[in-house]
Amino acid sequence: MKNATGRDLSQLTAEALKKLARFFEAHKSFIIAFSGGMDSSMLALAAQKFAPASYQTVFVNSEFTSSEESATAARIAHEHCLNFTKIEVKLLKKPEISDNTGLRCYHCKKFIFTTIMESANHAQIICEGSVTDDETDYRPGKKALKELQIVSPLLLCGFSKDMVTEVLCSWGAKELVRPAQSCMATRIESGSRITPEKLQQIENGEKILRRNGLDYCRLRHHGNIARIEVCQKELHKALDVMAMTTQALKNLGFRHICLDSSGYQKGSMNLLPSTPDNCKQ
């Protein structure tokens, strides 16, 4: 990695990085919830840079994590010499998660971070990689983080995704800048039960689409219908890809394959709960 001082960064990003350095210097011991995504990767690299003897990264592997994402996280940890641990959890054994209500994300986050806390000692601060962009999204899991007193250093220091990108490029880790990969449960509509079979269909389907040129896509699972979302600029390309892959996708068990002309929409499968406990923050 290059330059940790921020000399080649914009003033706003350099100031945020100084705040982050002071955060790590002010505390004794950390666990970083590490997904392999760009935000948690940048947080892990910062911990390595500013508190090399005091941090540990923890990757939580579950049924909601694709094999590719698990392999990517392990590869990043190896290539950047991170202090890395993997924990296995079985989310579908929890009915409040597998039933997939509007609060599924809340129950999922609470279970995952409770598991991480059980592996920590009393002196370790549990950190995760939320940034300012995440504040505008519907994320019931934020309530669980607040209840468990999980710390979000990047958010506290004012980092946006653009600023995270700036730091990673400055540190010579541009390869870590990549689109967010949400858990596979987000491909299943709220209210529709999550099963291992559905998750396997989603993982295999998205793998087929990526291998045929759609680097950033979502396969939304609607029973026997697979609805494909891609970013707007790739819609024309996606038509060609789907012509090549429709039969392969149908072989996974889908009867109909369709391309959503609206393009990728974050949280398009969310069913917002109407109860007072809707986790809006």
N, C-alpha and C positions, 0 to 999 in steps of 0.2 A: 504494500500500500504506500501511496505517496503522502506527503504533507498532511499532518493532523492538525496543523495550526489554523487552517482556514485562509491562508494568504492568497490563494487563487480562487476564492469563493466570493460571491456577492456579499455585500455588507450584512444584509438581513440573515443570510445563511451562516455567515461567519459568526455572527452574534449568537445565533441559536446553537451552533456547535460549541461555543465557549460555555454557554449555559449547561449543555449536556456534559461537557468535561467536568464542570464544577459539581454537577449532580453525582457523577461517579466518584469523584475525589472526596465527596462529603460523606459517603456511606462505606460500610465495611465489606459487605458480601452480597452478591446478586445471583438470582436465577433468571435467565432470559428465556421466555417462552418463544421458541424458534420454529418457524414454519418453513423456512427456506424462501419465503417471499422477500421482496426487496426491502420492505420496512423493517422486519425483524432481523434481516441480514445486516442492514446498516447499524441497527442497535447492537447486534452481537459484535460487529467489527469495532464499534465505538467502545464497548466494554473491554474488548481485547486491547485496544489502544490505550485507554485511560485507566483501566483497573485490571491489568493482565493476570494478577495473582488472586483476584477476588470474584471472578465470575464463572458461571457454568451455563451452557445452553442446554435446553431440554426440548426435544422434539416428541410430541405426543402423537403416536400412530394409532389410527382407529379405522373402522369400516368406512368412514367418510373421507379418508385420505386415499388418493389414487396411488398405485405402485410407482408411477412416474414421479409424483411429488415427493414421496418418501425417499426415492433414490436421489432426487435432486437435492434435497436437504442434506442427506448424508455426504453427497459429493461436495457441496459447498463447504460443509464443515471440515472435510478432509483437505480440500484445496487451500483453505484459509487457516488451517491449523487451529480451529476453534475447540475449546473444551466442550465436548459434545456427548450428550446422553440421550438415549431413546427410551420412551416409556410406552407400553402397550395398554390401551383401554378398550373395553367392549361397550360401546355406546348403545347398541341395539338391545342390550339386556335391560335397559332402563325404559319402561313403558312411556314415561313422560317425554322421552326423546323419540322413540320409534313411532309413537302415535302421531307425531309431527303436527302438533297444534301450532297456533301462532306464536307460542312461547317456547317452541322447541330450541331455538338458539340460546335462550336464557338458561334452560336446564342443561344444555350441552356444555356451555361455557362454565357453568357452576361445577359440573362434574369433573371436567378436564382440569380446571384450576385447583379444585379441591384435591385432586390426585397429585398435582404438582406440589402443592403445599405439604402433603403428607410425606413427600420425599425430601423436603427441605429441613434445615435446622432453624432454630428460633432466630438466628442472627441474619438469615438471608432474606433480602427483599425480592419479591416476585415481580418481574417486569414483563410488559408486553408491548407490541409495536404499533399501537394506534397512532395516527397522525391527524392533522386538522381536517383533512378531506373527509375523514370518517364521521365527523360530527354531524354532517348533513344527511347521513344515510340512516335508514331504519334498522337499528341493531339492538334487539332485545338483550343480547349478551352483555351490553354495557352495564346493565343493572347488576348482573352477577359480578362483574369486575369491581364495581363500586362496593357491593356488599362484602366481598372478600378482601377489600383493600389492596387490590392489585394496582401497581403503579404503571403509568404510561409515560415514560420519560420524554419520548419524542413529542407527544402532544403537549406536555407541560412546558417544553422548551420552544414550542411554536413551529415545529416542522410540518411542512406540507409535503406531498409526494414529489412535487417539483424540486423542493429543497433536498429531500432525500436523494433524488437522482443526481443533483449537483454534487453532493458530498461523495457519493459512490464513484462518480466519474473522476472527481478530484483525487480520490484515494487509489485510482487505478483499478477499480472494481466495476467497470462499466458493464461487464457481463452479467452482473446481478440485477441490472435494471430490466425488468420484465413485467408484463401485465399481471395483475392480481389473479390468483387462482383460488377462488372460494371453495369451500368444502362441497363434496358431491351431493350432500343433502339439500343444498340450495337449488338443485335441478328438479326437485320433486315438490309439487304444489302443496302448500300448507293444508292440512286436513286429510291428505292422502298418506296412508301408512308407509313408512320406509322399510324396505326389505332388502336382504342381501342380493336377491335376484335383480331388483331394480337398480341398485348401485352398480352391480356388475355390468348390466346393460349400458348404463351411462358411461362407465369407465371405458368399456370396449368401444362404444360408439364414438366418443370423443377422440379416442386413440386413432380410429379409422380416419376421422375427419382431419386430424392434425397430420397424419402421415401422407395425406393427399393434398396438403398445402394450406389448410385453414389453421394457422398457428394459434389464433385466439377465437375460440368458439364456445358456445354452451349448447348442450343437448338437453332440452327440457322434456321431462318424462310425463306424458299425459296418457297413461295406460298403454293402449296399443298404438298411440301416436307419438312420434318423436318430432318435436318442434326445434328447429336449429336456429340459433341466434348468432350472428356475426356482426362486427362493426360495419357501419354504413358503407365505408369505402371498399369493403370486400364483398358486397352483395352480389355483384356481377360475377366475380370469381367463384363465389359459393354456388351459384347455379351450375357452373361447369363441374365443380367438385361433387355436388350432389348427384348429378347425372351419372358420374362414375361410381359413386358409393352407395346408391339407393339399395341395390340388391344386398350388399354386404350388411347394411343397417337392418334391412328386413330379416336377414338371417339371424339377427340377435333376438328376434321375437316381436318386432314392431310391424304393424300392418300398413301404416301410413307414415310417410316421411314428408315433412313440409319445412319450407324456409320462411321464417318470419320477416316480412318486408319492412317491418319497423326497425330491424336491426337489434343489436344487443341492448338490453334494458336491465340495469342493475336491480336486483330484487323483484324481478317480474313474477316470481312464484309465491311471493309473500301474501299471506292473508292476514291483514292487521286485525288483532283481537279487539273486540268492542267493549271489553270489560274495563273497569278503571285501572286494572293492573296491566297497562299496555306498554310499560317500560319506556315511554317517551321521556327523553332527557334533554 
